[in-house]
Amino acid sequence: MERLFQISAVILIGIAAYFLWSGNKDGVFIAAVLGAVAFFLSVRFQVKGRLKLQETEETAQSQEEN
């Protein structure tokens, strides 16, 4: 899922660059905002996965100690 958001972020930033080159300021803004949102969603999914992994490791450690 995170890879999908990363790819869409790159594509949207490329679209924003095209709009900037063509002089469409509204298109630049919309594409750049959507690209930033996609990027931060990919970061969120990465962090969520790491936290889940850390939680399972901590649970396994606590079960081993008992």
Secondary structure as UniProt FT lines:
FT   HELIX           2..22
FT   HELIX           25..65
//
